[in-house]
Amino acid sequence: MEKRLKELPKLAKEAKKESQKYFARLKKRTPKRLDYLMQELHEKEFEKTDCLTCGNCCKTTSPIFTNIDVDRISKSLKMKAADFQEQYLIRDEDDFMVLKTAPCSFFDESDNSCFIYNVRPKACAEYPHTNRKKFIGITDLTIDNTAICPAAYSIVENLKKVLPLEGNKKVKRS
């Protein structure tokens, strides 16, 4: 996994322009079955992908924390919501609440587990968001995630294979 994680940013960067063009074309003529197809690709990928062997999202990025997340997590940690925010969160340039540090404060690097897994932020529970309804609305986020999450990279590359679009490199279906 370490080798794959080291190669991932380069692979994602090399595929970025092609992915952007692909999704731009897909947005113009979005198939009705896209969400179903993404769900299928997501499930197939996560049958063979174990996030505990990776943890790269927790090591490198911060999820967005909603007020509901803050309330749920702070209650679990037996803290006041304001104290939790002060200790762990900052507002980013887009005015979202995110972690002050990376890796995540709740990430255990010894086994890639999460100390607050059962109450983790919604953004963590849904990551890498490749099975989200109305997927076409988050293609920019998905392209960004391909540089962080090996599963997201594979899902996007597999989508290009199973749903080739005119004007994009046609790849043999596997």
Secondary structure, DSSP 8 states (H G I E B T S, - for coil): -HHHHHHHHHHHHHHHHHHHHHHHHHHHT--TTHHHHHHHHHHHHHHH--GGGT-HHHHH----B-HHHHHHHHHHTT--HHHHHHHHEEE-TTS-EEESSSS-TTEETTTTEETTGGG--HHHHHTT-TT-TTGGGGHHHHHHHTTT-HHHHHHHHHHHHHS--TTS------
